[in-house]
Amino acid sequence: MPDTLWSLGAGALSWFAVNLAMKPWLEFLALRKDIQEELIFLFDLLRPPNISTKYEHGDEAYNAENRDFYDAQKKIRQLGSKLSAHNTFLNSSPFRPTSYLLRKLGYKIDDASKKLLRLAQEYDQDDIIVTRYEVETALRLPHSEASWAQMVIENRKRRREAAQRRKADADRSP
């Protein structure tokens, strides 16, 4: 009889461990995989429609390009919303240890969800590249355009520093 109780207790404890730790972890990994897949698949569609398409290929081609662009933005926005909701779920009481473990492993789920939502609203190609790079970094995904993104980030940093120097020089001169 005591062996049966021990087995039942161990089974109940295992069930709680799986459902409170492993299931949310596996759901996060599945969502992360979906995000990576969609970032790869939709990347070319995240470019805003080019007006030259209208003149070269007609209204129908331009409208198709426009529709694809907005559908890609919608899909990215949905993934950002799912990731944000999953992050809220992980930060609720019984799942906090899983959230803590994910943070300790270097996943920045909150940052990634915000960046995905921002990516769905970007129109500038450099901003799209940098935001995608930031999402991939936050989710510890392989970087697709790392050198381009780092170059854009470095150029922006230099321009910001130059603007600050000009402002400081202007403040010093009467």
Summary of the structure (lengths in Angstrom):
residues: 174
radius of gyration: 22.9
end to end distance: 91.7
largest distance: 91.7
contacts: 471
relative contact order: 0.10
helix: 85%
strand: 0%
